[in-house]
Amino acid sequence: MGHSLFGAPRLAAPISRFYTPSSWIDGKAESQLTTLSQKEGVLKIAAFPDLHPGKYGPVGAAILADRIFPQLVGNDIGCGMSLFLLDIPAHRLKADKTAKRLRALSAPRQSQLGTIGGGNHFCEVQTVSDIHSPVAGVCKNSVLLLVHSGSRALGQAVFAAHALEATNGLKDPKAYLTAHNQAVEWASANRNAIAARAATALRCTATLICDAPHNLVEATPHGWLHRKGAAKADLPLVPLAGSREAPSYLLSSRAPLEALASLAHGAGRKFDRGSMKARIGNPASLSRTRFGGRVVCEDKQMLVEEAPKAYKNVQAVVADIETHGLAKRALTLHPFVTFKKAVHL
C-alpha cells in the first residue's frame, strides 16, 4: 500500500505479469515493480518475461499513468529494433567476408545519424532457421538484418532537460512531448540509415519488414502509455532479439489490451554489466559463435559486458509470450555476423 500526501492509504496499481519462473525474474526487478505500482499517478502495469532491473525502474514493462514520467522512458528515447530483408541468398554468405565488410559501419561520420552506439545496441546479419508462418518475401534461403539502436545524443539531451523537474510527473508535458517525438522519429531514421550503410557494405539492398520502438510514451484514451524495454505491439510484426549465441524471433503480435499493446523486446539481462568480467573465462572465445558466425566488437569491455551469458534463455521468454497469448512465432532467426564496434583503419 502506498500513501497520499495526506496520509490516506492508496491502492497500488494492478500489475499484469506475463511470465513464469522459467524466465528467471530478478528479485530487484520485482521490487521495482511493486514500488512503481504505488507511485502516485500510475494506473496499470504490464510486465514481460524479459523484465530486469533498471536505473529508474523496471526494464521490460509498459506503464499506464495519468501523467508523463520521463524517467519511465529513459534517456534513449525511441530506441527500438528494425528488421530488414536483404536481397542476397544465404548460400552466398561467407562469415569472414561479411564481418570484414560490416566494418564499414565504424567509418567516421559528420553526424551521429547512421551510427549504432554502445551498450546492447548492434547490427546483425541473420539467417532463417524456421518459418512458422508466412512473411512476405522471406524463404529458407533468405538473409535478414536486425538493427537495434536509438536516438543517441539527442535522446540524452531531451532527457537531461526534463527529467529533474519531473520526479512526480510533468506539470506541462508539451515541450517534452515535442522533443520526445522528434527523438522517436530520429531513432527510427537512424536504424534505417544503419541498414542502408550495412546494405551498401554488403553490396545489396535492404527492405524494411518492421520497425518496433521500445522506449517511448504515447497518448491513449485511458492515459499516458510509457514503454521501457517493451516493444510497441499494436503492429502486425515485432522483432525480439536473443543474443549472439541464441536465436532471435519475428513475432506475429496479438496485442491484447491487458498487455497494454506491448511485448517483450528481447531476452532481457540476467546479470548486470559490472558482474560479467568475473563470469567470463576466455574473452577471446566471444568473437565466434556456436552457429559458425562472427562477432565484430573491438571494445573488449563491451564484448565481455554483452556476452551471451549476460542474457536470459530467449526460448523460455518466447515460450512465456506464447503461453500468455501475446504473440506467435513467425520466424526463428540465427545470428550470422553481429556488429557492435570496430576500430576504423
ABEGO torsion letter per residue (X at the ends): XBBBAAGBBBBBBBBBBBBBAAAGBBAAAAAAAAAAAABBGBABBBBBAABBBBAAEBBGBBBBBABBBAAAAEABBGBBBBBBBBABBAAABBAAAAAAAAAAAABBBABABGBAEBEABBBBBBBBABBABBBBGBBAABBBBBBBBBAEAAAAAAAAAAAAAAAAEBABAAAAAAAAAAAAAAAAAAAAAAAAAAAAAAGBBBBBABBBBABBBBBBAAEBBBBBGBBBAABABBBBBBBAABBBBBBBBAGBAAAGGBBBABAEBABBAAAAAAABABAAAAABBAAGBBBBBABAAAAAAABAAABBBAAAAAAAAAAAGABBBABBBBBABBBABBBBX
